[in-house]
Amino acid sequence: MTDKVLADAVWPEAARGRLLRQAALVVAGVVFMIAMAKIRVPMWPVPITMGTFAVLTLGAAYGPRLGLVTILGYLLIGALGFDVFASSAADNAGLSYMLGGTGGYLVGYVLAVAALGMAARAGWDRSVGGMAAAMLLGNAIIYVPGVAWLGVLYGWDQPLLQWGLFPFLIGDALKLGLAALLVPALWKLVAKARG
């Protein structure tokens, strides 16, 4: 896994200023995730939020290491009580929010960022088909701990898939398509700019 990720191609790493570059990318990534988490697009059966789109595309753009640092920074800010998650609010934030029904999905975010980062290092993000496959894998990685945590909280005899999976599939398919088109297109723009 030695291929560059999008962040490396857009802003190559140099010995001088390496930490400044990484810090700037982490801050930009956290701001991107916060902004995208707060976007709600009306949709049936549930509104689409762009949080998973942000997490998965950021993992692909940043790679596994920088992506993990960024997602952990985002979660730390959320744990401190700041209103950074899709459904959090000033009176429902911090660790109490993170340990609620969303907790498993947040764990899935961390795992999915690493997976998307590794897929990008392997070059999956340079084609529409590869990026779509990576996004599909990333979504599955988010849902496994997400639905499992709902089972822990509310009981395994509950309709967990009807609560935590099925209502989100249409929106996730749309986000998958968007990312599968966007990230390879950005690679083409970078290649044109350098060519």
N, C-alpha and C positions, 0 to 999 in steps of 0.2 A: 504494500500500500504506500507507494511513493508519489502517486499523482498529486498534482496540486488541486486544492479546492478553489472555489470561486474567489474567496477573500485573498488567497495567495496571488491569484492572477490579477486581481484589481489593484491590490496594494501589496507588492512583493515585500517579503521580510528581509530586512538588512540587519547587519550586526549592530549598527548604530541606530538607536531609537526603537529597538525591538520591543522593549517593555511599554513604551509610549504607544506604539502601534497596537499591541495587544490590549492595553487598557482602553484605548479609544474604541476598538472593535467590541469589547465587552460592554462598554457603556452604550454604544449605538445598538447593540443587540438587545440589551435589556429594555431600552426605550422602545425599540421596535416591537418586542413581545408585549409590553404593557399597552401600547397603542392598539395593536391588533386584537388583544384580548377584549378590549372594550368595544370593538365594532360588533354590532348585532344587526344582521340582515334578516328581515321578516321572511319566514319560510314555514311550510307545513312539513312535519307536524311540530317541529320546534324551531326557534330562530337559529340561524347559523352564526356562530361566533368564529372569529378568525384566529383564535389562540393556537389551535393545532396546526393550522397552516403556517403560522409564524415559527412555531417550535420546529417543525419538520424542515421547512426551507432554511431556517437558520442552521440547523444541524448539517444540511447539505452544503451550505455556503461556507461554514466555518470549519468543518471537519470535527473529528471526535473530541480532541483535547480542548480547543478553544470553545467549541459548542458546549461541552460539559461545564467549563468554568462559567460561561454565560448563563446557562440555565440554572446552575446552582446559585449564582448571584441574584437572578430573578426570584428564585424561591426564598432566598434569605431575606430579600426586601419584603416579600409577602409575609414571611414568618414574623417579621418585625412589626406587622400590623398595617402596612400600607395597602391601599386599595388597588392592587395590581392584577387581580384575577378577573375572569369573565363575569362571574356572578358575585364577587365580593362587593362589599360596601363599607362605609365608614364604621357602621355598627356591627358588621359581620366580616371581620378580617383576621389576619394573624393565624396563629397555630390552631385556634378553635375552628376556623374555616378550613384550614388545610387538613385537619383530622376528620372532617365531615365527609359527606358523600363524594367530594371531589378528590379526596386524598389519594386514592389509588391511581387516578388519572394523572395526578402530578408526579407520582413515582414513574408512571409510564412515560411521561415527558422526558425524564432524565434518561431512561433506557433508550427511547426512540431517538433522542438527539445523538447519542453515541452510535446507534445503528445507522442513522442517515449519514453521519460523518464518515463512518467506515465505508459505506456504499459510495459516497462521493469520492473518497480517496481511491476507490477501485474504478472510478470512472462512470458509475451508473448515472450520474447527474448530467451527462453530456448529450444524452438522447432522450426523446420523449418517452419511449418505451422503458428505458432503464430508470428514469426518474419516476415514472408511474409505478413501476414495480417497487422501488425504494419507498415511495409514499404509502403504498398498500401495506408493505411490511411494517413501516413505522406506525401506521394506524392500528394494525393488529397488536403491536407491542404496547401501545397506549391502552387499548381496550382490555387486555388480559388482566393487568393488576387493577384497572378501574372497576371492572365488573366483579372481580374477586373481592375487592374491598367492600363493595356494596353488599355482597353476601356475608361478609364478616359483621358489618354494621347492622344489617336488617334481617339476616337469616337466609339460609340457603333454600328455604321453601318459598321464597318470594319470586315474583316474575322478573328476575334480574336482567335478562336480555331485553325484555320489553321496557324496562326502566333505563338501562344503561348502555344499550347498543342500538337496537332497531330504530329509535327515533332520530338518530344522528347519521344514519347511513347515507341518506340523500345529500345532506350538506357536505359530508366527508367526500363523497364522490365528486362533487363540484370543486371542492378545494384541491383534491388530488389532481383533477384535470387542469386546474389553474397552475399549480406548481409544476406539473409535468410539461406544460408549455412555457412557463416563465423561465425556469432555471436554465434549460438548454438554450433558450433565446438569449439570455444574458451571456452565456458562454460564446455564442456566435458574435454578439456585439463586442465582447472583449477581443476575440480573434480579429475582427475587422479593424478595431482601433489599433491593434498592434501590427496588423499586416500592411 
